[in-house]
Amino acid sequence: MDLRMKTNANVELDAGSKTFASGLLPDLIAALRRSRKGDLVAVISSDPNIGSDLEAWCRFTRNSLVDTAVEDGRTRWVLRYGEAPENVGEDRPVGSRLWLYTNFDCNLSCDYCCVRSSPKAPRRALGVQRVRRIAIEARELGVSEIFVTGGEPFMLPDIGEILTACAAAAPTTVLTNGMLFAGSRLETLRALPRERVTLQISLDSPTPERHESHRGNGTWARAWQGIERARAEGFRVRLAATLSTDAEAEEFRSFLDAHHVSEENRVIRRIALRGSATQGIALARADLVPEVTITAEGVFWHPVGAEDNDLLVSREIFPLAESFAAVRRAFDLESEHQRRLATIFNCA
């Protein structure tokens, strides 16, 4: 299922009937010369066959093809001029980290959510039975970390069983907005093994204004209350900010320094141009070191595009060993191209 909206581009280039053999290349170069690094350029043509040549040219020139869509019989390719900005992080073996999207419904409608979660989004639950099998097979495959995300995982009545199963297989981090730790959900939280479960709670700014511009009024204070509640219950808490600029990142680092949050308990990442986002870093599969990601719909290349067809690896989850092998085969194929190693886009 591909629900992406049309990707806005800085430059729209109508190729007409031109191909790479008949004049498209000079037009494309001229369009890039009018652009800045990081800008998006759309190429529109009624000839779908230029797609393979465009993809090969992007790889050769270290640009990235980030979107392809067909409308009214014409194909629109969007490429990003220049390589993706590097994110802080170390290379990890493919398969060492496993991501599970337990659900897609959420109590918030964040305007940059990479998988379009909201209170109106269908749940599309992975389900506790599948998670239990995934956890058992993941342990046999040597997975060293499991990340549970959504949607908002604490919307699920069986999230306690899910996290317990994951934690038995590997140290587990659950990504949450931290706003639901009350009543029966607080009791669920208290029952989790603290030595095996980490809470990664989203907080996008030192003060409410920017955080709430993305997530809604009153959400900053409730997130901070969730952070304090989780700490009081004895959990390791990581703070995660999704930001637009380097200046915002530096401001947030100063805030974390002032609150004595250690480096290993902070995640600072940029908005990705996926899902609900209308601006951010445009990322293609070749930009991303794969991190095996499982949803109710199948196996994906990376959590940043866990419902986008360009990052879909397989509709079949089991056996998990074959899912991991499929991702590794796809990564080996990407690595054959003469370009730099893909950049890690840190989600946690």
ROFIBA-485932 format. One record per residue: residue number from 1; residue in one letter; x negated, y negated, z of N, C-alpha, C in turn. Coordinates in steps of 0.2 Angstrom, whole numbers, m for minus. Layout:
ROFIBA-485932
- NUM|A|X|Y|Z|X|Y|Z|X|Y|Z
...
This chain:
ROFIBA-485932
- 1|M|m4|6|0|0|0|0|m4|m6|0
- 2|D|m3|m11|m5|m7|m17|m5|m3|m23|m5
- 3|L|m3|m26|1|2|m32|2|m1|m38|1
- 4|R|m7|m39|m1|m11|m45|m1|m7|m50|m5
- 5|M|m8|m56|m3|m5|m62|m7|m11|m64|m12
- 6|K|m9|m68|m16|m14|m70|m21|m19|m74|m18
- 7|T|m26|m72|m20|m31|m75|m17|m33|m82|m20
- 8|N|m33|m87|m16|m34|m94|m19|m41|m95|m21
- 9|A|m43|m98|m27|m49|m98|m29|m51|m106|m30
- 10|N|m57|m108|m30|m60|m114|m31|m59|m116|m38
- 11|V|m61|m111|m43|m61|m112|m50|m57|m107|m53
- 12|E|m53|m109|m58|m49|m104|m62|m51|m104|m69
- 13|L|m54|m98|m71|m57|m98|m78|m52|m93|m82
- 14|D|m49|m96|m87|m45|m92|m92|m49|m90|m97
- 15|A|m50|m83|m98|m55|m80|m103|m52|m80|m109
- 16|G|m45|m80|m110|m42|m80|m116|m44|m73|m119
- 17|S|m46|m73|m125|m48|m66|m129|m55|m65|m128
- 18|K|m59|m69|m124|m66|m68|m124|m68|m62|m120
- 19|T|m74|m59|m122|m77|m53|m118|m84|m55|m117
- 20|F|m88|m51|m113|m95|m53|m112|m99|m52|m119
- 21|A|m96|m49|m124|m99|m49|m130|m97|m55|m135
- 22|S|m92|m59|m133|m90|m64|m137|m89|m70|m134
- 23|G|m93|m72|m129|m93|m79|m126|m91|m80|m119
- 24|L|m89|m75|m116|m86|m76|m109|m92|m77|m104
- 25|L|m98|m74|m105|m104|m75|m101|m106|m83|m100
- 26|P|m106|m87|m106|m108|m94|m105|m103|m98|m101
- 27|D|m96|m96|m102|m91|m99|m98|m91|m98|m91
- 28|L|m93|m91|m89|m94|m89|m82|m99|m93|m79
- 29|I|m105|m93|m82|m111|m97|m80|m109|m104|m78
- 30|A|m106|m107|m83|m104|m114|m83|m99|m115|m76
- 31|A|m95|m111|m75|m90|m111|m70|m94|m111|m63
- 32|L|m99|m106|m63|m103|m106|m57|m108|m112|m56
- 33|R|m110|m115|m61|m114|m121|m60|m110|m127|m57
- 34|R|m103|m126|m58|m99|m132|m55|m97|m130|m48
- 35|S|m99|m124|m46|m97|m122|m39|m103|m122|m34
- 36|R|m101|m121|m28|m106|m121|m22|m106|m113|m20
- 37|K|m112|m111|m17|m112|m105|m14|m106|m103|m9
- 38|G|m103|m98|m10|m97|m96|m6|m91|m98|m9
- 39|D|m91|m102|m14|m84|m103|m18|m82|m97|m21
- 40|L|m75|m97|m23|m72|m92|m26|m70|m94|m33
- 41|V|m72|m90|m38|m70|m91|m45|m66|m85|m48
- 42|A|m60|m87|m51|m55|m82|m53|m56|m82|m61
- 43|V|m56|m76|m64|m57|m75|m71|m51|m71|m73
- 44|I|m47|m74|m78|m40|m72|m80|m41|m69|m87
- 45|S|m38|m63|m88|m39|m61|m95|m33|m56|m96
- 46|S|m31|m55|m103|m26|m50|m104|m29|m43|m106
- 47|D|m36|m44|m106|m40|m38|m108|m43|m35|m101
- 48|P|m40|m29|m99|m42|m26|m92|m49|m23|m93
- 49|N|m51|m22|m99|m58|m19|m100|m64|m23|m98
- 50|I|m63|m29|m97|m69|m33|m95|m70|m33|m88
- 51|G|m66|m29|m84|m67|m28|m77|m73|m25|m75
- 52|S|m75|m19|m79|m81|m15|m78|m87|m19|m79
- 53|D|m87|m23|m85|m93|m28|m86|m93|m33|m81
- 54|L|m88|m36|m79|m88|m41|m74|m91|m38|m67
- 55|E|m89|m32|m65|m91|m29|m59|m99|m28|m59
- 56|A|m101|m25|m65|m108|m24|m66|m112|m31|m66
- 57|W|m109|m36|m69|m113|m42|m69|m113|m45|m62
- 58|C|m108|m44|m58|m108|m47|m51|m114|m43|m47
- 59|R|m114|m37|m48|m119|m33|m44|m126|m35|m46
- 60|F|m127|m36|m53|m134|m38|m55|m136|m45|m53
- 61|T|m131|m50|m52|m132|m57|m51|m131|m58|m43
- 62|R|m130|m53|m39|m129|m53|m32|m123|m58|m30
- 63|N|m118|m58|m35|m111|m61|m33|m107|m55|m31
- 64|S|m101|m56|m28|m97|m51|m26|m90|m51|m29
- 65|L|m87|m46|m32|m80|m46|m34|m76|m44|m28
- 66|V|m72|m49|m26|m68|m48|m20|m61|m47|m20
- 67|D|m58|m47|m26|m51|m46|m27|m49|m45|m34
- 68|T|m44|m40|m36|m42|m39|m42|m34|m38|m42
- 69|A|m31|m42|m46|m23|m41|m46|m21|m42|m53
- 70|V|m15|m39|m54|m12|m39|m61|m5|m42|m60
- 71|E|m4|m47|m65|3|m50|m64|4|m52|m72
- 72|D|11|m51|m73|13|m52|m80|9|m50|m86
- 73|G|6|m44|m85|2|m41|m90|m5|m44|m91
- 74|R|m7|m48|m86|m14|m51|m86|m18|m49|m80
- 75|T|m24|m48|m80|m28|m46|m74|m32|m53|m72
- 76|R|m32|m53|m65|m35|m59|m62|m41|m56|m57
- 77|W|m47|m57|m59|m52|m55|m55|m55|m61|m51
- 78|V|m56|m60|m44|m59|m66|m40|m66|m64|m38
- 79|L|m71|m68|m39|m78|m66|m37|m80|m72|m32
- 80|R|m84|m70|m28|m88|m75|m23|m94|m76|m26
- 81|Y|m96|m83|m27|m102|m85|m29|m107|m85|m23
- 82|G|m112|m80|m24|m117|m79|m19|m116|m74|m14
- 83|E|m121|m71|m11|m120|m66|m6|m116|m68|0
- 84|A|m113|m63|4|m110|m65|10|m115|m67|15
- 85|P|m113|m72|19|m117|m74|25|m118|m69|29
- 86|E|m125|m68|32|m126|m63|36|m123|m64|43
- 87|N|m121|m58|46|m119|m59|53|m124|m55|57
- 88|V|m124|m57|64|m129|m54|68|m127|m47|70
- 89|G|m132|m43|69|m130|m36|71|m136|m31|68
- 90|E|m136|m25|71|m141|m21|68|m138|m15|64
- 91|D|m142|m12|59|m139|m7|55|m137|m1|60
- 92|R|m132|2|58|m130|8|62|m128|14|57
- 93|P|m130|20|60|m129|26|55|m121|26|54
- 94|V|m120|28|47|m113|28|45|m110|34|49
- 95|G|m104|33|53|m101|38|57|m102|38|64
- 96|S|m107|33|66|m108|33|73|m103|29|77
- 97|R|m99|25|73|m94|21|76|m87|23|73
- 98|L|m82|24|76|m75|26|73|m70|21|76
- 99|W|m66|19|71|m61|14|72|m54|17|71
- 100|L|m50|16|76|m43|19|76|m38|13|76
- 101|Y|m34|12|71|m28|7|71|m22|11|74
- 102|T|m21|10|80|m15|14|83|m9|12|81
- 103|N|m8|6|79|m2|3|77|m3|m4|74
- 104|F|2|m7|71|2|m13|67|6|m18|70
- 105|D|11|m17|74|15|m22|77|12|m25|83
- 106|C|13|m31|84|10|m36|89|15|m41|92
- 107|N|13|m43|98|17|m48|101|15|m55|99
- 108|L|10|m56|95|8|m62|92|8|m62|84
- 109|S|8|m68|81|7|m68|74|1|m73|72
- 110|C|m5|m70|73|m11|m74|72|m11|m76|64
- 111|D|m13|m82|63|m13|m84|56|m19|m82|52
- 112|Y|m24|m78|55|m29|m75|51|m30|m68|52
- 113|C|m25|m65|55|m25|m57|56|m27|m54|49
- 114|C|m32|m50|50|m34|m46|44|m30|m41|41
- 115|V|m25|m39|46|m20|m33|44|m13|m36|44
- 116|R|m12|m42|45|m5|m45|45|0|m42|51
- 117|S|m3|m41|56|1|m39|62|5|m45|65
- 118|S|11|m43|67|16|m48|70|21|m44|73
- 119|P|26|m48|77|31|m44|80|36|m41|75
- 120|K|36|m43|69|40|m41|63|37|m35|59
- 121|A|30|m34|60|27|m29|56|29|m22|58
- 122|P|30|m17|54|32|m10|55|26|m7|60
- 123|R|28|m3|65|23|m1|69|18|4|66
- 124|R|20|8|61|15|13|58|10|16|63
- 125|A|13|19|68|9|22|73|5|28|71
- 126|L|m1|28|73|m6|34|72|m3|40|76
- 127|G|m1|39|82|2|44|86|m3|48|90
- 128|V|m1|49|96|m5|52|101|m7|59|99
- 129|Q|m3|63|95|m6|70|93|m11|69|88
- 130|R|m11|65|83|m16|64|79|m22|61|82
- 131|V|m21|57|87|m27|54|90|m31|59|94
- 132|R|m27|64|97|m30|69|101|m35|73|97
- 133|R|m32|75|91|m36|79|86|m42|75|83
- 134|I|m41|69|82|m47|65|80|m52|64|85
- 135|A|m50|64|91|m55|63|97|m59|69|97
- 136|I|m56|75|97|m59|82|97|m64|82|92
- 137|E|m62|81|86|m66|82|80|m72|76|80
- 138|A|m70|71|82|m75|65|82|m81|67|87
- 139|R|m79|70|93|m85|72|97|m89|77|94
- 140|E|m86|82|90|m90|87|87|m95|84|82
- 141|L|m93|78|79|m97|75|74|m102|70|76
- 142|G|m102|70|83|m107|65|86|m106|58|86
- 143|V|m99|56|86|m97|49|86|m99|46|93
- 144|S|m103|40|93|m105|38|99|m101|32|102
- 145|E|m96|29|98|m92|24|101|m85|25|97
- 146|I|m80|24|100|m73|23|97|m70|16|99
- 147|F|m67|13|94|m64|7|95|m57|8|93
- 148|V|m52|6|98|m45|6|97|m42|m1|96
- 149|T|m39|m2|90|m36|m8|89|m29|m8|86
- 150|G|m27|m14|84|m20|m14|81|m19|m20|76
- 151|G|m13|m23|76|m8|m23|81|m11|m24|88
- 152|E|m6|m24|92|m8|m24|99|m7|m17|102
- 153|P|m13|m14|104|m12|m7|106|m8|m6|113
- 154|F|m7|m11|117|m4|m11|123|4|m12|122
- 155|M|6|m12|116|13|m12|114|16|m5|114
- 156|L|11|0|114|13|7|113|14|10|120
- 157|P|20|14|121|21|17|127|16|22|129
- 158|D|13|25|124|8|31|125|1|29|125
- 159|I|0|22|125|m7|20|125|m12|23|130
- 160|G|m9|24|136|m13|27|141|m16|34|139
- 161|E|m12|38|136|m14|45|134|m19|44|128
- 162|I|m17|39|124|m22|38|118|m29|36|120
- 163|L|m29|31|125|m36|29|127|m39|34|131
- 164|T|m36|38|135|m39|44|139|m42|49|134
- 165|A|m38|51|129|m41|56|124|m47|53|121
- 166|C|m47|47|119|m53|44|116|m59|44|120
- 167|A|m58|41|127|m63|41|131|m66|47|133
- 168|A|m62|53|133|m65|59|134|m70|61|129
- 169|A|m69|59|123|m74|60|117|m80|56|117
- 170|A|m79|49|118|m84|44|118|m83|38|121
- 171|P|m87|34|123|m86|27|126|m81|24|121
- 172|T|m76|21|124|m70|18|120|m69|11|122
- 173|T|m69|7|117|m67|m1|118|m60|m2|115
- 174|V|m56|m5|118|m49|m6|116|m49|m14|115
- 175|L|m47|m16|108|m46|m23|107|m39|m25|108
- 176|T|m38|m31|112|m32|m33|114|m32|m40|115
- 177|N|m26|m43|115|m25|m50|117|m25|m52|124
- 178|G|m24|m46|128|m24|m47|135|m18|m50|139
- 179|M|m13|m50|135|m7|m54|137|m1|m49|140
- 180|L|m3|m43|140|3|m38|142|1|m34|148
- 181|F|m3|m37|152|m5|m33|158|m1|m34|164
- 182|A|5|m32|164|10|m32|169|15|m26|169
- 183|G|18|m25|175|23|m20|176|20|m13|174
- 184|S|23|m9|170|21|m2|168|15|m2|165
- 185|R|13|m8|161|7|m8|157|1|m9|161
- 186|L|2|m13|167|m3|m14|172|m5|m7|175
- 187|E|0|m3|177|m1|3|179|m4|8|175
- 188|T|m3|7|168|m7|11|163|m14|9|163
- 189|L|m15|3|163|m22|0|163|m26|3|170
- 190|R|m23|3|175|m26|5|181|m28|12|181
- 191|A|m24|16|177|m25|23|177|m31|25|172
- 192|L|m34|21|169|m39|22|164|m46|23|167
- 193|P|m50|27|164|m57|28|167|m61|22|166
- 194|R|m63|18|171|m67|12|170|m74|13|167
- 195|E|m77|19|169|m83|20|166|m84|22|159
- 196|R|m78|23|156|m78|25|149|m74|20|144
- 197|V|m70|15|147|m66|11|143|m68|4|145
- 198|T|m69|0|139|m70|m7|139|m65|m11|136
- 199|L|m63|m17|139|m58|m21|136|m61|m27|132
- 200|Q|m60|m27|126|m62|m33|122|m56|m38|121
- 201|I|m56|m43|124|m50|m48|124|m52|m54|120
- 202|S|m47|m56|116|m48|m62|111|m47|m68|114
- 203|L|m52|m73|113|m52|m80|116|m56|m84|111
- 204|D|m52|m88|107|m55|m91|101|m58|m98|102
- 205|S|m58|m101|108|m61|m107|110|m61|m109|117
- 206|P|m65|m113|119|m66|m115|126|m60|m118|129
- 207|T|m56|m121|125|m50|m125|128|m44|m122|123
- 208|P|m38|m124|126|m32|m121|122|m31|m123|115
- 209|E|m33|m129|113|m30|m132|107|m32|m127|101
- 210|R|m38|m125|99|m40|m121|93|m37|m114|94
- 211|H|m38|m111|99|m35|m105|101|m28|m104|99
- 212|E|m24|m109|102|m17|m109|101|m14|m111|94
- 213|S|m19|m115|90|m17|m117|83|m17|m111|79
- 214|H|m20|m105|81|m20|m99|77|m15|m94|80
- 215|R|m14|m94|87|m11|m89|90|m4|m91|93
- 216|G|m3|m97|94|4|m100|97|3|m103|104
- 217|N|8|m107|105|8|m111|112|8|m106|118
- 218|G|3|m108|122|3|m105|129|m1|m99|129
- 219|T|m4|m97|123|m8|m90|123|m14|m91|126
- 220|W|m18|m97|126|m24|m97|129|m24|m95|137
- 221|A|m19|m98|140|m19|m97|147|m17|m90|149
- 222|R|m13|m87|145|m11|m80|146|m17|m75|144
- 223|A|m21|m77|139|m27|m73|138|m32|m73|143
- 224|W|m33|m79|146|m38|m80|152|m35|m77|158
- 225|Q|m29|m77|159|m26|m73|165|m27|m65|164
- 226|G|m27|m63|157|m28|m56|156|m35|m54|157
- 227|I|m40|m59|155|m47|m58|156|m48|m57|164
- 228|E|m45|m62|168|m47|m61|175|m43|m55|178
- 229|R|m38|m53|176|m34|m47|178|m38|m41|177
- 230|A|m41|m40|171|m45|m34|169|m51|m34|173
- 231|R|m54|m40|174|m61|m40|178|m59|m38|185
- 232|A|m53|m41|188|m51|m39|195|m50|m32|196
- 233|E|m48|m28|190|m46|m21|191|m53|m17|190
- 234|G|m58|m20|189|m65|m17|188|m67|m15|182
- 235|F|m64|m17|176|m66|m16|169|m71|m20|167
- 236|R|m75|m17|163|m80|m21|159|m76|m25|153
- 237|V|m77|m31|153|m73|m36|148|m78|m39|143
- 238|R|m76|m38|137|m80|m42|132|m75|m47|129
- 239|L|m78|m53|128|m74|m59|125|m76|m60|118
- 240|A|m71|m60|114|m71|m60|106|m68|m66|103
- 241|A|m72|m70|100|m69|m76|96|m70|m75|89
- 242|T|m64|m77|86|m64|m77|78|m64|m85|76
- 243|L|m69|m87|73|m71|m94|72|m72|m96|64
- 244|S|m71|m102|63|m72|m105|56|m78|m108|54
- 245|T|m82|m110|59|m88|m114|57|m94|m112|62
- 246|D|m100|m114|60|m106|m113|65|m105|m117|71
- 247|A|m102|m123|70|m102|m128|75|m97|m125|81
- 248|E|m91|m122|79|m87|m119|83|m90|m113|87
- 249|A|m94|m109|83|m98|m104|86|m103|m106|92
- 250|E|m106|m112|90|m111|m114|95|m107|m117|101
- 251|E|m102|m120|100|m98|m123|106|m95|m117|110
- 252|F|m93|m111|107|m91|m106|111|m97|m102|115
- 253|R|m103|m102|112|m108|m99|115|m110|m103|122
- 254|S|m109|m110|121|m111|m114|127|m106|m112|133
- 255|F|m99|m112|131|m94|m110|135|m96|m103|139
- 256|L|m98|m98|135|m99|m92|138|m105|m92|142
- 257|D|m110|m96|140|m116|m97|145|m114|m100|151
- 258|A|m110|m105|151|m107|m108|157|m103|m103|162
- 259|H|m100|m98|159|m96|m93|163|m100|m87|164
- 260|H|m107|m87|162|m111|m82|164|m109|m75|160
- 261|V|m107|m76|154|m105|m70|150|m111|m67|147
- 262|S|m113|m61|148|m120|m59|145|m119|m58|137
- 263|E|m124|m57|134|m124|m56|127|m121|m50|125
- 264|E|m121|m45|128|m118|m38|127|m111|m38|128
- 265|N|m108|m44|131|m101|m44|132|m98|m50|128
- 266|R|m101|m52|123|m98|m57|119|m98|m55|111
- 267|V|m93|m57|108|m92|m55|100|m90|m62|97
- 268|I|m94|m64|93|m93|m71|89|m93|m69|82
- 269|R|m87|m70|78|m87|m68|71|m83|m73|67
- 270|R|m84|m73|61|m81|m78|57|m74|m75|54
- 271|I|m69|m79|52|m63|m77|49|m65|m74|42
- 272|A|m62|m68|41|m62|m65|35|m56|m67|30
- 273|L|m57|m68|24|m52|m69|19|m48|m63|17
- 274|R|m45|m60|22|m41|m54|21|m34|m55|25
- 275|G|m29|m51|24|m23|m51|27|m19|m58|27
- 276|S|m18|m61|33|m14|m67|33|m19|m73|32
- 277|A|m25|m72|32|m30|m78|32|m29|m81|25
- 278|T|m29|m88|25|m29|m92|18|m36|m95|17
- 279|Q|m40|m94|22|m47|m97|21|m52|m92|25
- 280|G|m58|m92|24|m63|m88|27|m68|m85|23
- 281|I|m72|m81|25|m77|m77|21|m74|m72|17
- 282|A|m74|m73|10|m72|m67|6|m77|m62|6
- 283|L|m74|m56|7|m78|m50|8|m76|m44|3
- 284|A|m81|m42|m1|m80|m36|m5|m83|m30|m1
- 285|R|m81|m24|m4|m83|m18|0|m91|m17|0
- 286|A|m94|m20|m6|m101|m19|m6|m105|m24|m1
- 287|D|m101|m29|2|m104|m33|7|m104|m30|14
- 288|L|m101|m24|15|m99|m21|22|m103|m14|22
- 289|V|m107|m14|28|m109|m7|30|m103|m3|32
- 290|P|m101|3|30|m95|6|31|m95|8|39
- 291|E|m89|7|42|m87|9|49|m81|13|48
- 292|V|m81|20|48|m75|24|47|m69|21|51
- 293|T|m64|20|47|m58|17|50|m52|21|48
- 294|I|m48|23|53|m42|28|52|m36|24|54
- 295|T|m31|24|50|m24|22|51|m19|27|50
- 296|A|m13|26|51|m8|31|49|m7|32|41
- 297|E|m10|27|37|m10|28|30|m16|32|27
- 298|G|m22|33|31|m27|36|29|m34|33|32
- 299|V|m39|35|28|m46|33|30|m48|27|26
- 300|F|m51|22|29|m53|16|26|m61|14|27
- 301|W|m64|10|23|m71|9|23|m73|5|29
- 302|H|m68|0|32|m70|m4|37|m64|m7|40
- 303|P|m64|m9|46|m58|m11|50|m56|m18|47
- 304|V|m60|m22|44|m58|m29|42|m53|m28|36
- 305|G|m52|m23|33|m47|m22|27|m44|m15|28
- 306|A|m41|m14|33|m38|m7|35|m31|m6|32
- 307|E|m29|m10|27|m23|m9|24|m24|m11|16
- 308|D|m30|m13|14|m31|m15|7|m34|m9|3
- 309|N|m31|m9|m3|m33|m3|m7|m40|m3|m9
- 310|D|m43|m9|m10|m50|m9|m12|m55|m6|m6
- 311|L|m52|m5|0|m56|m2|5|m54|5|7
- 312|L|m49|7|4|m46|14|5|m51|19|2
- 313|V|m53|24|7|m57|29|5|m53|36|3
- 314|S|m48|37|8|m44|44|7|m38|43|10
- 315|R|m33|46|8|m26|46|11|m26|52|16
- 316|E|m31|57|15|m31|63|20|m36|61|26
- 317|I|m33|62|32|m37|61|38|m41|67|40
- 318|F|m38|73|39|m41|79|42|m43|84|36
- 319|P|m48|88|37|m53|88|43|m57|81|43
- 320|L|m58|79|49|m62|73|50|m69|73|47
- 321|A|m72|79|47|m78|79|44|m78|78|37
- 322|E|m73|79|33|m73|78|26|m71|70|25
- 323|S|m68|67|30|m67|60|29|m73|56|30
- 324|F|m77|58|35|m84|55|36|m88|56|30
- 325|A|m88|62|27|m92|64|21|m90|60|15
- 326|A|m83|58|14|m81|54|9|m83|47|9
- 327|V|m84|44|16|m86|38|17|m94|37|15
- 328|R|m97|43|17|m105|43|16|m106|43|8
- 329|R|m102|47|5|m103|48|m2|m102|41|m6
- 330|A|m96|38|m4|m95|31|m7|m100|26|m5
- 331|F|m103|27|1|m109|22|3|m115|23|m1
- 332|D|m116|30|m2|m122|32|m6|m121|29|m13
- 333|L|m115|29|m16|m114|27|m23|m115|19|m23
- 334|E|m113|16|m18|m114|8|m18|m121|7|m18
- 335|S|m125|11|m14|m132|10|m13|m136|11|m19
- 336|E|m134|14|m24|m137|16|m30|m138|9|m34
- 337|H|m134|4|m33|m134|m2|m37|m140|m6|m34
- 338|Q|m143|m9|m39|m149|m13|m37|m147|m20|m34
- 339|R|m146|m20|m28|m144|m26|m24|m146|m24|m17
- 340|R|m146|m30|m13|m148|m29|m6|m143|m24|m2
- 341|L|m145|m22|4|m141|m18|8|m135|m22|10
- 342|A|m129|m18|11|m123|m22|13|m124|m25|20
- 343|T|m121|m31|21|m121|m34|27|m116|m32|32
- 344|I|m118|m31|38|m113|m29|43|m109|m35|45
- 345|F|m102|m34|45|m98|m39|47|m95|m37|54
- 346|N|m98|m40|59|m96|m37|66|m89|m38|68
- 347|C|m86|m33|70|m79|m34|73|m79|m33|80
- 348|A|m85|m30|83|m85|m29|90|m92|m28|92
